[in-house]
Amino acid sequence: MFTLKLTQVGNSVGVVLPKEALAQLKIEKGDTLFLTETPGGFRLTTYDPEFESQMTAARKIMKRRRNVLRELAK
């Protein structure tokens, strides 16, 4: 568990992450994080749930239309 500190950033509030948390998340300054609400609270992650749902839909289409995509690739 990490203790996070809130700080004023212009008219907004920012969160300061310790170096250890950055290392475990494998992120650095400028990367994007996603805060999602869960039944038990909130989850901070580098995983984008919306992108994953789009990729799942794309995989279904690619599987269904495999022959068409092969012909287009020629």
mmCIF file as gemmi writes it, N, C-alpha and C atoms, coordinates in Angstrom:
data_model
loop_
_atom_site.group_PDB
_atom_site.id
_atom_site.type_symbol
_atom_site.label_atom_id
_atom_site.label_alt_id
_atom_site.label_comp_id
_atom_site.label_asym_id
_atom_site.label_entity_id
_atom_site.label_seq_id
_atom_site.pdbx_PDB_ins_code
_atom_site.Cartn_x
_atom_site.Cartn_y
_atom_site.Cartn_z
_atom_site.occupancy
_atom_site.B_iso_or_equiv
_atom_site.pdbx_formal_charge
_atom_site.auth_seq_id
_atom_site.auth_asym_id
_atom_site.pdbx_PDB_model_num
ATOM 1 N N . MET Axp A 1 ? 0.837 -1.17 0 1 0 ? 1 A 1
ATOM 2 C CA . MET Axp A 1 ? 0 0 0 1 0 ? 1 A 1
ATOM 3 C C . MET Axp A 1 ? 0.885 1.236 0 1 0 ? 1 A 1
ATOM 4 N N . PHE Axp A 2 ? 0.464 2.242 -0.759 1 0 ? 2 A 1
ATOM 5 C CA . PHE Axp A 2 ? 1.197 3.498 -0.847 1 0 ? 2 A 1
ATOM 6 C C . PHE Axp A 2 ? 0.325 4.635 -0.32 1 0 ? 2 A 1
ATOM 7 N N . THR Axp A 3 ? 0.936 5.574 0.335 1 0 ? 3 A 1
ATOM 8 C CA . THR Axp A 3 ? 0.24 6.783 0.756 1 0 ? 3 A 1
ATOM 9 C C . THR Axp A 3 ? 0.459 7.834 -0.304 1 0 ? 3 A 1
ATOM 10 N N . LEU Axp A 4 ? -0.634 8.412 -0.808 1 0 ? 4 A 1
ATOM 11 C CA . LEU Axp A 4 ? -0.559 9.403 -1.865 1 0 ? 4 A 1
ATOM 12 C C . LEU Axp A 4 ? -0.849 10.789 -1.309 1 0 ? 4 A 1
ATOM 13 N N . LYS Axp A 5 ? -0.162 11.793 -1.837 1 0 ? 5 A 1
ATOM 14 C CA . LYS Axp A 5 ? -0.355 13.159 -1.373 1 0 ? 5 A 1
ATOM 15 C C . LYS Axp A 5 ? -1.029 13.958 -2.483 1 0 ? 5 A 1
ATOM 16 N N . LEU Axp A 6 ? -2.059 14.719 -2.118 1 0 ? 6 A 1
ATOM 17 C CA . LEU Axp A 6 ? -2.739 15.6 -3.063 1 0 ? 6 A 1
ATOM 18 C C . LEU Axp A 6 ? -2.068 16.963 -3.032 1 0 ? 6 A 1
ATOM 19 N N . THR Axp A 7 ? -1.929 17.567 -4.207 1 0 ? 7 A 1
ATOM 20 C CA . THR Axp A 7 ? -1.28 18.865 -4.304 1 0 ? 7 A 1
ATOM 21 C C . THR Axp A 7 ? -2.031 19.75 -5.295 1 0 ? 7 A 1
ATOM 22 N N . GLN Axp A 8 ? -1.956 21.044 -5.1 1 0 ? 8 A 1
ATOM 23 C CA . GLN Axp A 8 ? -2.62 22.003 -5.986 1 0 ? 8 A 1
ATOM 24 C C . GLN Axp A 8 ? -1.819 22.139 -7.272 1 0 ? 8 A 1
ATOM 25 N N . VAL Axp A 9 ? -2.504 22.011 -8.421 1 0 ? 9 A 1
ATOM 26 C CA . VAL Axp A 9 ? -1.891 22.184 -9.738 1 0 ? 9 A 1
ATOM 27 C C . VAL Axp A 9 ? -2.796 23.146 -10.506 1 0 ? 9 A 1
ATOM 28 N N . GLY Axp A 10 ? -2.474 24.434 -10.476 1 0 ? 10 A 1
ATOM 29 C CA . GLY Axp A 10 ? -3.344 25.425 -11.103 1 0 ? 10 A 1
ATOM 30 C C . GLY Axp A 10 ? -4.689 25.444 -10.393 1 0 ? 10 A 1
ATOM 31 N N . ASN Axp A 11 ? -5.775 25.27 -11.161 1 0 ? 11 A 1
ATOM 32 C CA . ASN Axp A 11 ? -7.118 25.223 -10.579 1 0 ? 11 A 1
ATOM 33 C C . ASN Axp A 11 ? -7.55 23.794 -10.258 1 0 ? 11 A 1
ATOM 34 N N . SER Axp A 12 ? -6.675 22.83 -10.454 1 0 ? 12 A 1
ATOM 35 C CA . SER Axp A 12 ? -6.989 21.42 -10.232 1 0 ? 12 A 1
ATOM 36 C C . SER Axp A 12 ? -6.187 20.889 -9.05 1 0 ? 12 A 1
ATOM 37 N N . VAL Axp A 13 ? -6.423 19.613 -8.755 1 0 ? 13 A 1
ATOM 38 C CA . VAL Axp A 13 ? -5.671 18.93 -7.703 1 0 ? 13 A 1
ATOM 39 C C . VAL Axp A 13 ? -4.981 17.738 -8.338 1 0 ? 13 A 1
ATOM 40 N N . GLY Axp A 14 ? -3.698 17.541 -8.03 1 0 ? 14 A 1
ATOM 41 C CA . GLY Axp A 14 ? -2.928 16.427 -8.566 1 0 ? 14 A 1
ATOM 42 C C . GLY Axp A 14 ? -2.528 15.462 -7.464 1 0 ? 14 A 1
ATOM 43 N N . VAL Axp A 15 ? -2.109 14.275 -7.88 1 0 ? 15 A 1
ATOM 44 C CA . VAL Axp A 15 ? -1.666 13.241 -6.946 1 0 ? 15 A 1
ATOM 45 C C . VAL Axp A 15 ? -0.184 12.996 -7.176 1 0 ? 15 A 1
ATOM 46 N N . VAL Axp A 16 ? 0.577 12.936 -6.106 1 0 ? 16 A 1
ATOM 47 C CA . VAL Axp A 16 ? 2.002 12.638 -6.188 1 0 ? 16 A 1
ATOM 48 C C . VAL Axp A 16 ? 2.18 11.145 -5.933 1 0 ? 16 A 1
ATOM 49 N N . LEU Axp A 17 ? 2.779 10.44 -6.907 1 0 ? 17 A 1
ATOM 50 C CA . LEU Axp A 17 ? 3.026 9 -6.772 1 0 ? 17 A 1
ATOM 51 C C . LEU Axp A 17 ? 4.486 8.769 -6.38 1 0 ? 17 A 1
ATOM 52 N N . PRO Axp A 18 ? 4.738 7.91 -5.404 1 0 ? 18 A 1
ATOM 53 C CA . PRO Axp A 18 ? 6.117 7.6 -5.029 1 0 ? 18 A 1
ATOM 54 C C . PRO Axp A 18 ? 6.838 6.824 -6.138 1 0 ? 18 A 1
ATOM 55 N N . LYS Axp A 19 ? 8.157 6.906 -6.125 1 0 ? 19 A 1
ATOM 56 C CA . LYS Axp A 19 ? 8.974 6.219 -7.143 1 0 ? 19 A 1
ATOM 57 C C . LYS Axp A 19 ? 8.672 4.73 -7.202 1 0 ? 19 A 1
ATOM 58 N N . GLU Axp A 20 ? 8.449 4.117 -6.049 1 0 ? 20 A 1
ATOM 59 C CA . GLU Axp A 20 ? 8.176 2.681 -6.004 1 0 ? 20 A 1
ATOM 60 C C . GLU Axp A 20 ? 6.88 2.342 -6.741 1 0 ? 20 A 1
ATOM 61 N N . ALA Axp A 21 ? 5.855 3.193 -6.593 1 0 ? 21 A 1
ATOM 62 C CA . ALA Axp A 21 ? 4.583 2.969 -7.281 1 0 ? 21 A 1
ATOM 63 C C . ALA Axp A 21 ? 4.768 3.121 -8.787 1 0 ? 21 A 1
ATOM 64 N N . LEU Axp A 22 ? 5.542 4.121 -9.22 1 0 ? 22 A 1
ATOM 65 C CA . LEU Axp A 22 ? 5.82 4.309 -10.649 1 0 ? 22 A 1
ATOM 66 C C . LEU Axp A 22 ? 6.54 3.096 -11.221 1 0 ? 22 A 1
ATOM 67 N N . ALA Axp A 23 ? 7.479 2.559 -10.472 1 0 ? 23 A 1
ATOM 68 C CA . ALA Axp A 23 ? 8.229 1.389 -10.933 1 0 ? 23 A 1
ATOM 69 C C . ALA Axp A 23 ? 7.317 0.171 -11.068 1 0 ? 23 A 1
ATOM 70 N N . GLN Axp A 24 ? 6.433 -0.05 -10.099 1 0 ? 24 A 1
ATOM 71 C CA . GLN Axp A 24 ? 5.542 -1.207 -10.154 1 0 ? 24 A 1
ATOM 72 C C . GLN Axp A 24 ? 4.523 -1.08 -11.288 1 0 ? 24 A 1
ATOM 73 N N . LEU Axp A 25 ? 4.062 0.14 -11.55 1 0 ? 25 A 1
ATOM 74 C CA . LEU Axp A 25 ? 3.117 0.357 -12.642 1 0 ? 25 A 1
ATOM 75 C C . LEU Axp A 25 ? 3.82 0.42 -14.007 1 0 ? 25 A 1
ATOM 76 N N . LYS Axp A 26 ? 5.153 0.512 -13.974 1 0 ? 26 A 1
ATOM 77 C CA . LYS Axp A 26 ? 5.971 0.641 -15.195 1 0 ? 26 A 1
ATOM 78 C C . LYS Axp A 26 ? 5.54 1.857 -16.006 1 0 ? 26 A 1
ATOM 79 N N . ILE Axp A 27 ? 5.45 2.994 -15.312 1 0 ? 27 A 1
ATOM 80 C CA . ILE Axp A 27 ? 5.076 4.255 -15.953 1 0 ? 27 A 1
ATOM 81 C C . ILE Axp A 27 ? 6.104 5.321 -15.612 1 0 ? 27 A 1
ATOM 82 N N . GLU Axp A 28 ? 6.041 6.406 -16.355 1 0 ? 28 A 1
ATOM 83 C CA . GLU Axp A 28 ? 6.909 7.548 -16.09 1 0 ? 28 A 1
ATOM 84 C C . GLU Axp A 28 ? 6.148 8.817 -16.414 1 0 ? 28 A 1
ATOM 85 N N . LYS Axp A 29 ? 6.767 9.933 -16.174 1 0 ? 29 A 1
ATOM 86 C CA . LYS Axp A 29 ? 6.144 11.236 -16.397 1 0 ? 29 A 1
ATOM 87 C C . LYS Axp A 29 ? 5.601 11.324 -17.822 1 0 ? 29 A 1
ATOM 88 N N . GLY Axp A 30 ? 4.345 11.754 -17.957 1 0 ? 30 A 1
ATOM 89 C CA . GLY Axp A 30 ? 3.723 11.908 -19.262 1 0 ? 30 A 1
ATOM 90 C C . GLY Axp A 30 ? 2.839 10.743 -19.676 1 0 ? 30 A 1
ATOM 91 N N . ASP Axp A 31 ? 2.955 9.59 -19.006 1 0 ? 31 A 1
ATOM 92 C CA . ASP Axp A 31 ? 2.105 8.432 -19.33 1 0 ? 31 A 1
ATOM 93 C C . ASP Axp A 31 ? 0.68 8.674 -18.842 1 0 ? 31 A 1
ATOM 94 N N . THR Axp A 32 ? -0.257 7.907 -19.371 1 0 ? 32 A 1
ATOM 95 C CA . THR Axp A 32 ? -1.667 8.038 -19.009 1 0 ? 32 A 1
ATOM 96 C C . THR Axp A 32 ? -2.086 6.912 -18.078 1 0 ? 32 A 1
ATOM 97 N N . LEU Axp A 33 ? -2.817 7.264 -17.035 1 0 ? 33 A 1
ATOM 98 C CA . LEU Axp A 33 ? -3.387 6.29 -16.109 1 0 ? 33 A 1
ATOM 99 C C . LEU Axp A 33 ? -4.905 6.385 -16.18 1 0 ? 33 A 1
ATOM 100 N N . PHE Axp A 34 ? -5.58 5.304 -15.83 1 0 ? 34 A 1
ATOM 101 C CA . PHE Axp A 34 ? -7.032 5.258 -15.852 1 0 ? 34 A 1
ATOM 102 C C . PHE Axp A 34 ? -7.538 4.94 -14.454 1 0 ? 34 A 1
ATOM 103 N N . LEU Axp A 35 ? -8.473 5.752 -13.972 1 0 ? 35 A 1
ATOM 104 C CA . LEU Axp A 35 ? -9.102 5.553 -12.676 1 0 ? 35 A 1
ATOM 105 C C . LEU Axp A 35 ? -10.501 5.033 -12.942 1 0 ? 35 A 1
ATOM 106 N N . THR Axp A 36 ? -10.752 3.784 -12.56 1 0 ? 36 A 1
ATOM 107 C CA . THR Axp A 36 ? -12.059 3.18 -12.799 1 0 ? 36 A 1
ATOM 108 C C . THR Axp A 36 ? -12.716 2.842 -11.467 1 0 ? 36 A 1
ATOM 109 N N . GLU Axp A 37 ? -14.034 2.998 -11.437 1 0 ? 37 A 1
ATOM 110 C CA . GLU Axp A 37 ? -14.773 2.684 -10.227 1 0 ? 37 A 1
ATOM 111 C C . GLU Axp A 37 ? -15.089 1.196 -10.203 1 0 ? 37 A 1
ATOM 112 N N . THR Axp A 38 ? -14.861 0.572 -9.073 1 0 ? 38 A 1
ATOM 113 C CA . THR Axp A 38 ? -15.146 -0.848 -8.886 1 0 ? 38 A 1
ATOM 114 C C . THR Axp A 38 ? -16.102 -0.987 -7.701 1 0 ? 38 A 1
ATOM 115 N N . PRO Axp A 39 ? -16.704 -2.162 -7.526 1 0 ? 39 A 1
ATOM 116 C CA . PRO Axp A 39 ? -17.599 -2.344 -6.373 1 0 ? 39 A 1
ATOM 117 C C . PRO Axp A 39 ? -16.901 -2.096 -5.032 1 0 ? 39 A 1
ATOM 118 N N . GLY Axp A 40 ? -15.589 -2.343 -4.974 1 0 ? 40 A 1
ATOM 119 C CA . GLY Axp A 40 ? -14.849 -2.159 -3.727 1 0 ? 40 A 1
ATOM 120 C C . GLY Axp A 40 ? -14.201 -0.795 -3.579 1 0 ? 40 A 1
ATOM 121 N N . GLY Axp A 41 ? -14.373 0.099 -4.531 1 0 ? 41 A 1
ATOM 122 C CA . GLY Axp A 41 ? -13.748 1.419 -4.464 1 0 ? 41 A 1
ATOM 123 C C . GLY Axp A 41 ? -13.297 1.873 -5.839 1 0 ? 41 A 1
ATOM 124 N N . PHE Axp A 42 ? -12.043 2.283 -5.943 1 0 ? 42 A 1
ATOM 125 C CA . PHE Axp A 42 ? -11.484 2.739 -7.205 1 0 ? 42 A 1
ATOM 126 C C . PHE Axp A 42 ? -10.234 1.947 -7.543 1 0 ? 42 A 1
ATOM 127 N N . ARG Axp A 43 ? -9.917 1.889 -8.838 1 0 ? 43 A 1
ATOM 128 C CA . ARG Axp A 43 ? -8.737 1.161 -9.308 1 0 ? 43 A 1
ATOM 129 C C . ARG Axp A 43 ? -7.945 2.083 -10.224 1 0 ? 43 A 1
ATOM 130 N N . LEU Axp A 44 ? -6.644 2.224 -9.977 1 0 ? 44 A 1
ATOM 131 C CA . LEU Axp A 44 ? -5.743 3.032 -10.784 1 0 ? 44 A 1
ATOM 132 C C . LEU Axp A 44 ? -4.878 2.083 -11.598 1 0 ? 44 A 1
ATOM 133 N N . THR Axp A 45 ? -4.932 2.211 -12.925 1 0 ? 45 A 1
ATOM 134 C CA . THR Axp A 45 ? -4.228 1.262 -13.781 1 0 ? 45 A 1
ATOM 135 C C . THR Axp A 45 ? -3.807 1.906 -15.092 1 0 ? 45 A 1
ATOM 136 N N . THR Axp A 46 ? -2.891 1.261 -15.793 1 0 ? 46 A 1
ATOM 137 C CA . THR Axp A 46 ? -2.485 1.716 -17.123 1 0 ? 46 A 1
ATOM 138 C C . THR Axp A 46 ? -3.367 1.098 -18.193 1 0 ? 46 A 1
ATOM 139 N N . TYR Axp A 47 ? -4.261 0.208 -17.804 1 0 ? 47 A 1
ATOM 140 C CA . TYR Axp A 47 ? -5.155 -0.536 -18.686 1 0 ? 47 A 1
ATOM 141 C C . TYR Axp A 47 ? -6.378 0.314 -19.036 1 0 ? 47 A 1
ATOM 142 N N . ASP Axp A 48 ? -6.675 0.442 -20.336 1 0 ? 48 A 1
ATOM 143 C CA . ASP Axp A 48 ? -7.83 1.216 -20.804 1 0 ? 48 A 1
ATOM 144 C C . ASP Axp A 48 ? -8.974 0.257 -21.133 1 0 ? 48 A 1
ATOM 145 N N . PRO Axp A 49 ? -10.016 0.162 -20.286 1 0 ? 49 A 1
ATOM 146 C CA . PRO Axp A 49 ? -11.095 -0.787 -20.536 1 0 ? 49 A 1
ATOM 147 C C . PRO Axp A 49 ? -11.855 -0.504 -21.834 1 0 ? 49 A 1
ATOM 148 N N . GLU Axp A 50 ? -11.988 0.751 -22.23 1 0 ? 50 A 1
ATOM 149 C CA . GLU Axp A 50 ? -12.696 1.083 -23.47 1 0 ? 50 A 1
ATOM 150 C C . GLU Axp A 50 ? -11.921 0.574 -24.687 1 0 ? 50 A 1
ATOM 151 N N . PHE Axp A 51 ? -10.595 0.735 -24.67 1 0 ? 51 A 1
ATOM 152 C CA . PHE Axp A 51 ? -9.766 0.252 -25.762 1 0 ? 51 A 1
ATOM 153 C C . PHE Axp A 51 ? -9.865 -1.268 -25.876 1 0 ? 51 A 1
ATOM 154 N N . GLU Axp A 52 ? -9.888 -1.954 -24.739 1 0 ? 52 A 1
ATOM 155 C CA . GLU Axp A 52 ? -9.986 -3.416 -24.75 1 0 ? 52 A 1
ATOM 156 C C . GLU Axp A 52 ? -11.306 -3.869 -25.368 1 0 ? 52 A 1
ATOM 157 N N . SER Axp A 53 ? -12.398 -3.182 -25.076 1 0 ? 53 A 1
ATOM 158 C CA . SER Axp A 53 ? -13.682 -3.57 -25.675 1 0 ? 53 A 1
ATOM 159 C C . SER Axp A 53 ? -13.662 -3.336 -27.187 1 0 ? 53 A 1
ATOM 160 N N . GLN Axp A 54 ? -13 -2.277 -27.639 1 0 ? 54 A 1
ATOM 161 C CA . GLN Axp A 54 ? -12.868 -2.023 -29.074 1 0 ? 54 A 1
ATOM 162 C C . GLN Axp A 54 ? -12.022 -3.102 -29.744 1 0 ? 54 A 1
ATOM 163 N N . MET Axp A 55 ? -10.949 -3.521 -29.088 1 0 ? 55 A 1
ATOM 164 C CA . MET Axp A 55 ? -10.088 -4.564 -29.64 1 0 ? 55 A 1
ATOM 165 C C . MET Axp A 55 ? -10.806 -5.91 -29.689 1 0 ? 55 A 1
ATOM 166 N N . THR Axp A 56 ? -11.633 -6.196 -28.714 1 0 ? 56 A 1
ATOM 167 C CA . THR Axp A 56 ? -12.412 -7.438 -28.713 1 0 ? 56 A 1
ATOM 168 C C . THR Axp A 56 ? -13.351 -7.46 -29.913 1 0 ? 56 A 1
ATOM 169 N N . ALA Axp A 57 ? -14.018 -6.345 -30.171 1 0 ? 57 A 1
ATOM 170 C CA . ALA Axp A 57 ? -14.909 -6.25 -31.331 1 0 ? 57 A 1
ATOM 171 C C . ALA Axp A 57 ? -14.119 -6.402 -32.63 1 0 ? 57 A 1
ATOM 172 N N . ALA Axp A 58 ? -12.95 -5.782 -32.708 1 0 ? 58 A 1
ATOM 173 C CA . ALA Axp A 58 ? -12.118 -5.875 -33.908 1 0 ? 58 A 1
ATOM 174 C C . ALA Axp A 58 ? -11.656 -7.316 -34.142 1 0 ? 58 A 1
ATOM 175 N N . ARG Axp A 59 ? -11.28 -8.016 -33.083 1 0 ? 59 A 1
ATOM 176 C CA . ARG Axp A 59 ? -10.845 -9.41 -33.224 1 0 ? 59 A 1
ATOM 177 C C . ARG Axp A 59 ? -11.963 -10.295 -33.759 1 0 ? 59 A 1
ATOM 178 N N . LYS Axp A 60 ? -13.198 -10.062 -33.297 1 0 ? 60 A 1
ATOM 179 C CA . LYS Axp A 60 ? -14.341 -10.834 -33.791 1 0 ? 60 A 1
ATOM 180 C C . LYS Axp A 60 ? -14.544 -10.6 -35.284 1 0 ? 60 A 1
ATOM 181 N N . ILE Axp A 61 ? -14.457 -9.352 -35.705 1 0 ? 61 A 1
ATOM 182 C CA . ILE Axp A 61 ? -14.632 -9.017 -37.123 1 0 ? 61 A 1
ATOM 183 C C . ILE Axp A 61 ? -13.511 -9.628 -37.954 1 0 ? 61 A 1
ATOM 184 N N . MET Axp A 62 ? -12.273 -9.516 -37.458 1 0 ? 62 A 1
ATOM 185 C CA . MET Axp A 62 ? -11.136 -10.067 -38.201 1 0 ? 62 A 1
ATOM 186 C C . MET Axp A 62 ? -11.244 -11.585 -38.336 1 0 ? 62 A 1
ATOM 187 N N . LYS Axp A 63 ? -11.752 -12.242 -37.315 1 0 ? 63 A 1
ATOM 188 C CA . LYS Axp A 63 ? -11.905 -13.697 -37.372 1 0 ? 63 A 1
ATOM 189 C C . LYS Axp A 63 ? -12.991 -14.08 -38.381 1 0 ? 63 A 1
ATOM 190 N N . ARG Axp A 64 ? -14.095 -13.334 -38.356 1 0 ? 64 A 1
ATOM 191 C CA . ARG Axp A 64 ? -15.216 -13.619 -39.244 1 0 ? 64 A 1
ATOM 192 C C . ARG Axp A 64 ? -14.882 -13.299 -40.707 1 0 ? 64 A 1
ATOM 193 N N . ARG Axp A 65 ? -14.118 -12.258 -40.921 1 0 ? 65 A 1
ATOM 194 C CA . ARG Axp A 65 ? -13.817 -11.777 -42.278 1 0 ? 65 A 1
ATOM 195 C C . ARG Axp A 65 ? -12.361 -12.042 -42.679 1 0 ? 65 A 1
ATOM 196 N N . ARG Axp A 66 ? -11.802 -13.13 -42.188 1 0 ? 66 A 1
ATOM 197 C CA . ARG Axp A 66 ? -10.4 -13.466 -42.442 1 0 ? 66 A 1
ATOM 198 C C . ARG Axp A 66 ? -10.058 -13.515 -43.938 1 0 ? 66 A 1
ATOM 199 N N . ASN Axp A 67 ? -10.905 -14.171 -44.754 1 0 ? 67 A 1
ATOM 200 C CA . ASN Axp A 67 ? -10.634 -14.3 -46.185 1 0 ? 67 A 1
ATOM 201 C C . ASN Axp A 67 ? -10.65 -12.948 -46.88 1 0 ? 67 A 1
ATOM 202 N N . VAL Axp A 68 ? -11.572 -12.094 -46.529 1 0 ? 68 A 1
ATOM 203 C CA . VAL Axp A 68 ? -11.641 -10.761 -47.129 1 0 ? 68 A 1
ATOM 204 C C . VAL Axp A 68 ? -10.386 -9.974 -46.8 1 0 ? 68 A 1
ATOM 205 N N . LEU Axp A 69 ? -9.939 -10.048 -45.552 1 0 ? 69 A 1
ATOM 206 C CA . LEU Axp A 69 ? -8.737 -9.32 -45.146 1 0 ? 69 A 1
ATOM 207 C C . LEU Axp A 69 ? -7.501 -9.862 -45.858 1 0 ? 69 A 1
ATOM 208 N N . ARG Axp A 70 ? -7.427 -11.16 -46.068 1 0 ? 70 A 1
ATOM 209 C CA . ARG Axp A 70 ? -6.296 -11.73 -46.823 1 0 ? 70 A 1
ATOM 210 C C . ARG Axp A 70 ? -6.247 -11.199 -48.253 1 0 ? 70 A 1
ATOM 211 N N . GLU Axp A 71 ? -7.417 -11.132 -48.891 1 0 ? 71 A 1
ATOM 212 C CA . GLU Axp A 71 ? -7.473 -10.615 -50.264 1 0 ? 71 A 1
ATOM 213 C C . GLU Axp A 71 ? -7.099 -9.146 -50.321 1 0 ? 71 A 1
ATOM 214 N N . LEU Axp A 72 ? -7.535 -8.375 -49.351 1 0 ? 72 A 1
ATOM 215 C CA . LEU Axp A 72 ? -7.193 -6.948 -49.31 1 0 ? 72 A 1
ATOM 216 C C . LEU Axp A 72 ? -5.703 -6.731 -49.065 1 0 ? 72 A 1
ATOM 217 N N . ALA Axp A 73 ? -5.063 -7.647 -48.375 1 0 ? 73 A 1
ATOM 218 C CA . ALA Axp A 73 ? -3.648 -7.506 -48.039 1 0 ? 73 A 1
ATOM 219 C C . ALA Axp A 73 ? -2.73 -7.768 -49.242 1 0 ? 73 A 1
ATOM 220 N N . LYS Axp A 74 ? -3.291 -8.367 -50.309 1 0 ? 74 A 1
ATOM 221 C CA . LYS Axp A 74 ? -2.452 -8.696 -51.486 1 0 ? 74 A 1
ATOM 222 C C . LYS Axp A 74 ? -2.121 -7.465 -52.273 1 0 ? 74 A 1
